[in-house]
Amino acid sequence: MTKDRSTLKAVLIGLGALLYGASPIDLIPEILAGPLGFGDDALVLIGAGVAIYRILKGRAARQSAARSATMNG
């Protein structure tokens, strides 16, 4: 049986998105484009949210299948 590292992956993706939003490099688009510069932040957060959702959804499906196999076998 392998370790399920999906929670760790989800946490790291979330932290990466937050660090990107807080990094000084991320200030450049805001300075150059004004309010439109926040679009890249929104895309990063949306992308991270979708990735986390998919990871945790897959984890739930694997856990459900494992429980089902244990009960049936």
MARZAMAR-124544 format. One record per atom (N, C-alpha, C, O, CB): residue number from 0; residue in three letters; atom name; x, y, z. Coordinates in steps of 0.1 Angstrom, whole numbers, plus 5000, padded with zeros to 4 digits. Glycine has a CB too. Layout:
REM residues N
> n,res,atom,east,north,up
> NUM,Ala,CA,X,Y,Z
...
REM end
This chain:
REM residues 73
> n,res,atom,east,north,up
> 0,Met,N,5008,4988,5000
> 0,Met,CA,5000,5000,5000
> 0,Met,C,5009,5012,5000
> 0,Met,O,5019,5013,5008
> 0,Met,CB,4990,5000,5012
> 1,Thr,N,5006,5022,4992
> 1,Thr,CA,5014,5034,4991
> 1,Thr,C,5007,5045,5000
> 1,Thr,O,4996,5045,5003
> 1,Thr,CB,5015,5039,4976
> 2,Lys,N,5016,5054,5004
> 2,Lys,CA,5011,5066,5012
> 2,Lys,C,5003,5075,5003
> 2,Lys,O,5006,5077,4991
> 2,Lys,CB,5022,5073,5019
> 3,Asp,N,4992,5080,5009
> 3,Asp,CA,4984,5090,5002
> 3,Asp,C,4989,5104,5005
> 3,Asp,O,4987,5109,5016
> 3,Asp,CB,4969,5088,5005
> 4,Arg,N,4995,5110,4996
> 4,Arg,CA,5001,5124,4998
> 4,Arg,C,4992,5135,4992
> 4,Arg,O,4997,5146,4990
> 4,Arg,CB,5015,5124,4992
> 5,Ser,N,4980,5132,4990
> 5,Ser,CA,4971,5142,4983
> 5,Ser,C,4969,5154,4992
> 5,Ser,O,4968,5165,4987
> 5,Ser,CB,4958,5135,4980
> 6,Thr,N,4968,5152,5005
> 6,Thr,CA,4966,5164,5014
> 6,Thr,C,4978,5172,5014
> 6,Thr,O,4977,5185,5013
> 6,Thr,CB,4963,5159,5028
> 7,Leu,N,4990,5166,5014
> 7,Leu,CA,5002,5174,5013
> 7,Leu,C,5003,5182,5000
> 7,Leu,O,5007,5194,5000
> 7,Leu,CB,5014,5165,5015
> 8,Lys,N,4999,5175,4989
> 8,Lys,CA,4999,5182,4976
> 8,Lys,C,4990,5194,4976
> 8,Lys,O,4993,5205,4971
> 8,Lys,CB,4995,5172,4965
> 9,Ala,N,4978,5192,4982
> 9,Ala,CA,4968,5203,4982
> 9,Ala,C,4973,5215,4990
> 9,Ala,O,4971,5226,4986
> 9,Ala,CB,4954,5198,4988
> 10,Val,N,4979,5212,5002
> 10,Val,CA,4984,5222,5010
> 10,Val,C,4995,5230,5003
> 10,Val,O,4996,5242,5004
> 10,Val,CB,4989,5217,5024
> 11,Leu,N,5004,5223,4997
> 11,Leu,CA,5016,5229,4990
> 11,Leu,C,5011,5238,4978
> 11,Leu,O,5016,5249,4976
> 11,Leu,CB,5025,5219,4985
> 12,Ile,N,5001,5233,4971
> 12,Ile,CA,4995,5242,4960
> 12,Ile,C,4989,5254,4966
> 12,Ile,O,4991,5265,4960
> 12,Ile,CB,4984,5234,4952
> 13,Gly,N,4982,5253,4977
> 13,Gly,CA,4976,5265,4983
> 13,Gly,C,4986,5275,4988
> 13,Gly,O,4985,5287,4986
> 13,Gly,CB,4967,5261,4994
> 14,Leu,N,4996,5270,4994
> 14,Leu,CA,5007,5278,4999
> 14,Leu,C,5015,5285,4988
> 14,Leu,O,5018,5297,4988
> 14,Leu,CB,5017,5270,5008
> 15,Gly,N,5017,5277,4977
> 15,Gly,CA,5023,5283,4965
> 15,Gly,C,5015,5295,4959
> 15,Gly,O,5021,5305,4956
> 15,Gly,CB,5026,5273,4955
> 16,Ala,N,5002,5293,4959
> 16,Ala,CA,4994,5304,4953
> 16,Ala,C,4994,5316,4962
> 16,Ala,O,4994,5327,4958
> 16,Ala,CB,4979,5299,4952
> 17,Leu,N,4994,5314,4975
> 17,Leu,CA,4994,5325,4985
> 17,Leu,C,5008,5332,4984
> 17,Leu,O,5008,5344,4985
> 17,Leu,CB,4991,5320,4999
> 18,Leu,N,5018,5324,4983
> 18,Leu,CA,5032,5330,4982
> 18,Leu,C,5033,5338,4970
> 18,Leu,O,5039,5349,4970
> 18,Leu,CB,5043,5320,4983
> 19,Tyr,N,5028,5333,4959
> 19,Tyr,CA,5028,5341,4946
> 19,Tyr,C,5021,5354,4948
> 19,Tyr,O,5026,5365,4943
> 19,Tyr,CB,5022,5333,4935
> 20,Gly,N,5009,5354,4954
> 20,Gly,CA,5001,5366,4955
> 20,Gly,C,5008,5376,4964
> 20,Gly,O,5006,5388,4963
> 20,Gly,CB,4988,5363,4961
> 21,Ala,N,5016,5372,4974
> 21,Ala,CA,5023,5381,4983
> 21,Ala,C,5037,5384,4979
> 21,Ala,O,5044,5392,4986
> 21,Ala,CB,5024,5374,4997
> 22,Ser,N,5042,5378,4968
> 22,Ser,CA,5056,5380,4964
> 22,Ser,C,5058,5394,4958
> 22,Ser,O,5049,5400,4952
> 22,Ser,CB,5061,5370,4954
> 23,Pro,N,5070,5400,4960
> 23,Pro,CA,5073,5413,4954
> 23,Pro,C,5073,5413,4938
> 23,Pro,O,5069,5423,4932
> 23,Pro,CB,5086,5418,4959
> 24,Ile,N,5076,5401,4933
> 24,Ile,CA,5076,5400,4918
> 24,Ile,C,5061,5402,4913
> 24,Ile,O,5059,5407,4902
> 24,Ile,CB,5081,5387,4913
> 25,Asp,N,5052,5398,4921
> 25,Asp,CA,5038,5399,4917
> 25,Asp,C,5033,5414,4917
> 25,Asp,O,5022,5417,4911
> 25,Asp,CB,5029,5391,4926
> 26,Leu,N,5040,5423,4923
> 26,Leu,CA,5036,5437,4923
> 26,Leu,C,5038,5444,4909
> 26,Leu,O,5031,5454,4907
> 26,Leu,CB,5044,5445,4933
> 27,Ile,N,5047,5438,4901
> 27,Ile,CA,5049,5445,4888
> 27,Ile,C,5037,5446,4880
> 27,Ile,O,5034,5457,4874
> 27,Ile,CB,5060,5436,4880
> 28,Pro,N,5029,5435,4878
> 28,Pro,CA,5016,5437,4870
> 28,Pro,C,5007,5447,4876
> 28,Pro,O,5000,5454,4868
> 28,Pro,CB,5009,5424,4868
> 29,Glu,N,5006,5448,4889
> 29,Glu,CA,4997,5457,4895
> 29,Glu,C,5002,5472,4893
> 29,Glu,O,4993,5481,4891
> 29,Glu,CB,4996,5455,4910
> 30,Ile,N,5015,5474,4893
> 30,Ile,CA,5020,5487,4891
> 30,Ile,C,5018,5491,4876
> 30,Ile,O,5014,5503,4873
> 30,Ile,CB,5035,5488,4894
> 31,Leu,N,5020,5482,4867
> 31,Leu,CA,5019,5485,4853
> 31,Leu,C,5005,5486,4848
> 31,Leu,O,5002,5495,4840
> 31,Leu,CB,5027,5475,4845
> 32,Ala,N,4996,5478,4852
> 32,Ala,CA,4983,5477,4847
> 32,Ala,C,4972,5482,4857
> 32,Ala,O,4960,5482,4853
> 32,Ala,CB,4980,5463,4843
> 33,Gly,N,4976,5486,4868
> 33,Gly,CA,4966,5491,4878
> 33,Gly,C,4957,5479,4882
> 33,Gly,O,4961,5468,4885
> 33,Gly,CB,4957,5502,4872
> 34,Pro,N,4944,5482,4884
> 34,Pro,CA,4934,5472,4888
> 34,Pro,C,4934,5459,4880
> 34,Pro,O,4931,5448,4885
> 34,Pro,CB,4921,5478,4889
> 35,Leu,N,4937,5461,4867
> 35,Leu,CA,4937,5449,4858
> 35,Leu,C,4949,5439,4862
> 35,Leu,O,4948,5428,4858
> 35,Leu,CB,4938,5453,4843
> 36,Gly,N,4958,5444,4869
> 36,Gly,CA,4970,5436,4873
> 36,Gly,C,4966,5425,4883
> 36,Gly,O,4973,5416,4885
> 36,Gly,CB,4981,5444,4878
> 37,Phe,N,4954,5427,4889
> 37,Phe,CA,4950,5417,4898
> 37,Phe,C,4944,5405,4891
> 37,Phe,O,4941,5395,4898
> 37,Phe,CB,4939,5423,4908
> 38,Gly,N,4942,5405,4878
> 38,Gly,CA,4937,5394,4870
> 38,Gly,C,4946,5382,4871
> 38,Gly,O,4941,5371,4872
> 38,Gly,CB,4936,5398,4856
> 39,Asp,N,4959,5384,4871
> 39,Asp,CA,4969,5373,4873
> 39,Asp,C,4967,5366,4886
> 39,Asp,O,4968,5354,4888
> 39,Asp,CB,4983,5377,4870
> 40,Asp,N,4965,5374,4897
> 40,Asp,CA,4963,5369,4910
> 40,Asp,C,4950,5360,4910
> 40,Asp,O,4950,5349,4916
> 40,Asp,CB,4962,5380,4921
> 41,Ala,N,4940,5365,4904
> 41,Ala,CA,4927,5358,4903
> 41,Ala,C,4929,5344,4896
> 41,Ala,O,4924,5334,4900
> 41,Ala,CB,4916,5366,4897
> 42,Leu,N,4936,5345,4885
> 42,Leu,CA,4938,5332,4877
> 42,Leu,C,4946,5322,4885
> 42,Leu,O,4944,5310,4885
> 42,Leu,CB,4946,5335,4864
> 43,Val,N,4956,5327,4893
> 43,Val,CA,4965,5318,4901
> 43,Val,C,4956,5312,4912
> 43,Val,O,4956,5299,4914
> 43,Val,CB,4977,5325,4907
> 44,Leu,N,4948,5320,4918
> 44,Leu,CA,4939,5315,4929
> 44,Leu,C,4929,5305,4924
> 44,Leu,O,4926,5295,4930
> 44,Leu,CB,4933,5326,4936
> 45,Ile,N,4923,5308,4912
> 45,Ile,CA,4913,5299,4906
> 45,Ile,C,4919,5286,4902
> 45,Ile,O,4914,5276,4905
> 45,Ile,CB,4906,5306,4894
> 46,Gly,N,4931,5287,4896
> 46,Gly,CA,4938,5275,4892
> 46,Gly,C,4942,5266,4904
> 46,Gly,O,4940,5254,4903
> 46,Gly,CB,4950,5279,4884
> 47,Ala,N,4946,5273,4914
> 47,Ala,CA,4950,5265,4926
> 47,Ala,C,4937,5259,4932
> 47,Ala,O,4938,5247,4937
> 47,Ala,CB,4957,5274,4937
> 48,Gly,N,4926,5266,4933
> 48,Gly,CA,4914,5260,4938
> 48,Gly,C,4909,5248,4930
> 48,Gly,O,4905,5238,4936
> 48,Gly,CB,4903,5271,4938
> 49,Val,N,4910,5249,4917
> 49,Val,CA,4906,5238,4908
> 49,Val,C,4915,5226,4910
> 49,Val,O,4910,5215,4911
> 49,Val,CB,4906,5242,4893
> 50,Ala,N,4928,5229,4911
> 50,Ala,CA,4937,5218,4913
> 50,Ala,C,4935,5211,4927
> 50,Ala,O,4935,5199,4928
> 50,Ala,CB,4952,5223,4913
> 51,Ile,N,4933,5219,4937
> 51,Ile,CA,4930,5213,4951
> 51,Ile,C,4917,5205,4951
> 51,Ile,O,4917,5194,4956
> 51,Ile,CB,4929,5224,4961
> 52,Tyr,N,4907,5211,4944
> 52,Tyr,CA,4894,5203,4943
> 52,Tyr,C,4896,5190,4937
> 52,Tyr,O,4891,5180,4941
> 52,Tyr,CB,4884,5212,4936
> 53,Arg,N,4903,5190,4926
> 53,Arg,CA,4905,5177,4918
> 53,Arg,C,4913,5167,4927
> 53,Arg,O,4910,5155,4927
> 53,Arg,CB,4912,5180,4905
> 54,Ile,N,4923,5172,4934
> 54,Ile,CA,4932,5163,4942
> 54,Ile,C,4923,5157,4953
> 54,Ile,O,4923,5145,4955
> 54,Ile,CB,4944,5171,4948
> 55,Leu,N,4916,5165,4960
> 55,Leu,CA,4908,5160,4971
> 55,Leu,C,4896,5152,4967
> 55,Leu,O,4892,5143,4974
> 55,Leu,CB,4903,5172,4980
> 56,Lys,N,4890,5155,4955
> 56,Lys,CA,4879,5147,4950
> 56,Lys,C,4885,5133,4946
> 56,Lys,O,4878,5123,4949
> 56,Lys,CB,4873,5154,4937
> 57,Gly,N,4896,5132,4940
> 57,Gly,CA,4902,5119,4937
> 57,Gly,C,4906,5111,4950
> 57,Gly,O,4904,5099,4950
> 57,Gly,CB,4915,5121,4929
> 58,Arg,N,4910,5119,4960
> 58,Arg,CA,4913,5112,4973
> 58,Arg,C,4900,5106,4979
> 58,Arg,O,4900,5095,4984
> 58,Arg,CB,4919,5122,4983
> 59,Ala,N,4889,5114,4979
> 59,Ala,CA,4877,5109,4984
> 59,Ala,C,4872,5096,4977
> 59,Ala,O,4867,5087,4982
> 59,Ala,CB,4866,5120,4984
> 60,Ala,N,4874,5096,4963
> 60,Ala,CA,4869,5085,4955
> 60,Ala,C,4878,5073,4958
> 60,Ala,O,4873,5062,4959
> 60,Ala,CB,4870,5088,4940
> 61,Arg,N,4891,5075,4960
> 61,Arg,CA,4900,5063,4964
> 61,Arg,C,4896,5058,4978
> 61,Arg,O,4896,5046,4979
> 61,Arg,CB,4914,5068,4963
> 62,Gln,N,4893,5066,4987
> 62,Gln,CA,4890,5062,5000
> 62,Gln,C,4876,5055,5000
> 62,Gln,O,4875,5044,5007
> 62,Gln,CB,4889,5074,5010
> 63,Ser,N,4867,5059,4992
> 63,Ser,CA,4854,5053,4991
> 63,Ser,C,4855,5039,4985
> 63,Ser,O,4849,5029,4989
> 63,Ser,CB,4844,5061,4983
> 64,Ala,N,4864,5038,4975
> 64,Ala,CA,4866,5025,4968
> 64,Ala,C,4873,5015,4978
> 64,Ala,O,4870,5004,4978
> 64,Ala,CB,4874,5027,4956
> 65,Ala,N,4882,5021,4986
> 65,Ala,CA,4889,5012,4995
> 65,Ala,C,4880,5007,5006
> 65,Ala,O,4880,4995,5010
> 65,Ala,CB,4901,5020,5002
> 66,Arg,N,4871,5016,5011
> 66,Arg,CA,4861,5011,5021
> 66,Arg,C,4851,5001,5015
> 66,Arg,O,4848,4991,5022
> 66,Arg,CB,4853,5023,5026
> 67,Ser,N,4847,5003,5003
> 67,Ser,CA,4838,4994,4996
> 67,Ser,C,4845,4980,4994
> 67,Ser,O,4838,4970,4996
> 67,Ser,CB,4834,5000,4983
> 68,Ala,N,4857,4980,4990
> 68,Ala,CA,4865,4968,4988
> 68,Ala,C,4866,4960,5001
> 68,Ala,O,4866,4948,5002
> 68,Ala,CB,4878,4970,4982
> 69,Thr,N,4869,4968,5012
> 69,Thr,CA,4871,4962,5025
> 69,Thr,C,4858,4955,5030
> 69,Thr,O,4858,4944,5036
> 69,Thr,CB,4875,4972,5036
> 70,Met,N,4847,4962,5028
> 70,Met,CA,4834,4957,5032
> 70,Met,C,4829,4945,5024
> 70,Met,O,4823,4935,5029
> 70,Met,CB,4823,4967,5032
> 71,Asn,N,4833,4945,5011
> 71,Asn,CA,4828,4934,5002
> 71,Asn,C,4838,4922,5002
> 71,Asn,O,4834,4911,4998
> 71,Asn,CB,4827,4939,4988
> 72,Gly,N,4850,4924,5007
> 72,Gly,CA,4859,4913,5006
> 72,Gly,C,4865,4909,5018
> 72,Gly,O,4873,4900,5018
> 72,Gly,CB,4870,4916,4997
REM end
